[in-house]
């Protein structure tokens, strides 16, 4: 995890996203469910109710809206966000701006390993990006609703390259696990994105740049936390394998039980390769418990 400033995205735009997110999540439940993910679960797009996202077998106490690249006519129609009172959309300009940030991070990583700046471009030029708008009510509310709730979002690693996160001002919620197993809080910083490394960086760099386990515990009873996460990912069909410039003698030992492991990821971390979409499906297949 690190903080990123000077990213070129106006702070006013970030703040407006949080205003719109809070406005959407405050709508009556039946209004939000007009775009429910459960209407078309194979699309992976739309609104998720509280508790529908599952991590390590426990329900997560948040609600969310998922956007993905390459929308087709068979997927959830997100044009509802253009209608009042929601007026929330991931328009083309916002997506391109965030893609520019992700591309800049890929070039920086290439430079760090002595590679040409565009080394990773063929693997991310059709990024299967995802954006999540997430709302976190106080975790204490979950106690009266379900005994199977774990956290606001349980401990996990992210799937792809970079997670570029805009937090609101709620303190003490996002927790990051250090390499020694202890936890620290990634507090909000005005104007800064929090950037998290995903599983594909663990593969490329043999865990020199490792995907970091993290979780959310929103326990402020007087706050409704929102976060907007843009996941800059490889192309869906990108083949990912360790960089030749990272020798096994300089890489941390691979622990096959580390957080977020899948069979494709295990294979790639042992020196083979994976197709990004293969790993993505292996991870998300256990991430939802949708209600009818």
N, C-alpha and C positions, 0 to 999 in steps of 0.2 A: 504494500500500500504506500502511496505517496500523495502529496498535494500538488496540484497543477494550477499555476497562475499564468497570466499572459497568453491564454488560450484563444483569445479573439472572439469569444462569445460574450456579448454584453450582459452585465449583471442584471440589468432591467428585464431582459428576456428570460433569464433563469427565474427571477422572482415572479414574473408573470405566469410561468408554468406552474409554480407552486400555488398561486392564487386560483388558477383554473382547476388544478387537481383537487384542491380543498372544496371548490364549488361543486365539482362532479361528485365526489364522495359524500357530500352532504345531501344529495338528491334522495328522494324516496327510493326505497329498494326496488320497487317495480320499474322505476324509470331507468335505473342502472342496468337492470336485467334485460332491457331491450337489446343490449349488445352482449349478452352473457356468452362466455366461452362454451358453456354446456350446450348451446344451440347448434354449434358446429365444432365439436371437440377436435376433429382431425385437422382443423386449420391452425390450432394453437393460438388463435387471436381472439381478443375480446376481454370482457369483464370477468374476473374471478371473485367469488364471494369470500367472506371471511371463512377461513378453515379449509378452503378447497386446495390451497397449495400445501404440499406435504414434504417434509424433510426428515429423512431417517425414520420414517414411519409415524411421525408425530405431526399433527396439524399445526400450521403456521397461522398466527393471529394477525393477518393483514388481508386487505383486499387490494386488487390491482387491475390494471388494464395492460394487456400485451399487444404490442405492434411488432410485425416482422416485415422483412423485405419480401418483394415479389407477391403482392396481393393479387388474387384472381377472383373471378366473379363468384366462386363457390365459397369464399371465405366470409367471415363476419363483416357486415357492412359498417365501416367505422365513420361513415359520413354523418351519423347521428351527432358526432361531436361538433359539427358545424352549426347545429341548431341550438338556440338558447334553451335553457340557461347553461348548457355545458360549454359549448364553444371551444372544445379542446381538440387539437389535431397535431399530428406529427407531420407538418407540411414538408414539401420538398426542400425548401431553403434550410429549415432546421436540421433535416437529416443530412444534407450535404455539409453543413457547417460541422456537425459532429463527426461525420466521416473524415473531414479534413483533419480534425484533432487526432482521430485514430490513425490516419495515415502518417501524420507527423511522428507519432509515437513509434510506429513501425520503422520509420527511417532512423530515428534516434537509436533504436535497438540494433539495427544493422550497423550503424556507425560504431556502437559500443563493442561489436564483435569484429571490427575491421572489414566489414563487407560493404559492397557498393550500396548507396542509399536506397536504390530501388530493388534490392535483392528480394524482398518479400512481396513486391507488387503483384506478380502473377498469381499469388496465393490469396490475395485480398481485394483484387480489383472488382470483384462481384460480391463483396462482403454480404454474407447472410446475417445482416445486423438484426438486432432485436432492441426494442425500447420498452421499458416497463415504467408505468406511473403507479406508485405504490402508496397506499394509505395505511397508517398504523395507529389504531386506537390504543388506549392504555392496555397493557397486558393483563392488568388486574381484572378487566371485564371478562376475560376468557374463563375465569374460574367458575362463573355462574352459568356458562354456556356449554362447556365441554371439558371433560376430564382428560381428553386425548390431545389437548393442545400442549405443545412443547415450549416454543418461544414465539416472539413476533416473527422471526424467521430463523430456523434452526441452523446449526453449524454446517457449512458447506464451502466448496470452492466453486468458482464460476467456470463456464464451459470453454470459452474461446480465447481471444487475445487480450483485450483490455476492457474493463468495465469502467466507464466514465460516469461518475455519480455526482449529482447535484442534491445535496441535503438541504432541508429547511433548517431553521435555527434551533430545533429541539436538541438539547444537550444529552449526552450520556447514553445514546441508543446504539450506535454502530460499534461493535466490538471486534477486535482483530487478534488472532492468536499468534503470539510470538513463537520463534523456533524452539524456545525452551518450554513451551506448553502453557505459559502464563498468558493472560489476556490484557489488552490495553484498549482504550477508547479512542476512536477516530472522531474527534469533536468537529462540528461544523466550523468552517472558516469562510467568512464572507468573501464572495468573488472567486473562490477556489473550487475546483473539482477534486473529489477524492478519486484516485485511480487505483484500481485493483488489477492484479495480474491474473490471467486465466490459465486453464489447463494446457493450452497449446504452447504457452511460453515455457511451461515445465518441460514439455517434450523438446522443443527447439533447443533449449539451453541446458538440457539434462539437469534441470532444477537449480541451476545457478540463479536464474530468475524464476522463482517458484510461485505457483498459485497459492494464495494465502487463505487458509480457513478463516471464516468470519461468520458472525451471527448478528442478529438485531434483537435487543431487549428494550422495548419502549415502555418504561414504567412510570413515566410522568403522567399522573392522573389528570392534570390540567391541560394536557396537550394532545392534539391529533397530529401526528408526524406525517409528513409527506417526503418522498424522495423520488427523483426522476433518474433512472439509470439507462444509459445507452451502452449496449454491448457491441463493441467493434469486433467482428468475428471473421474467420477465414471464409473463402468461398465454400459453399455447401459441399462441393466435390473436390476440394483441395486435399492433396495428399501431404500429410505432415509427418516429418521424421526428424531425428536429432541433427543439428548442424554439424557438418564435418569439422568446422573450426573449433568446436568444443570437444576436447578429448575426454575420454572416460577417466583419465587420471586426475583431472581437475574438477570433476563434477561430484556433487554430493551423492552418497550411496542412495539408491532407490529403494524405498520401502513400499512394497506392493499394497500395503494396507492403508496408505495415506488417504486423506479425505478426498472423496470424489472419484475414486478409482473405478474404472470400467474395464472390461476385457480389451477393447481397442486401445485404451490408454495404457494398460499394463504392457501390451504388446509393443507399443511405440516407445515406452520408457525403457524397454529392454533392448532398444536399438533397431526395432522394426519400423513400421509406419502405420498410420491410420488415415482413413477418410474422415474429414471433419464431421460430415452429416451422420456417419456411423456412430461416432462418439456422442454427438448431440442427442440422437434418439435413445442411446443406451442410458443417458442421464435423465432425460425428461420423462421416460416411460414410467417412472415411479414417483413423479413429482405432483400428480394431480389426483384428487379424490372428488370428482365432479358430482354435484347434486342434480337430480332431474328437475 
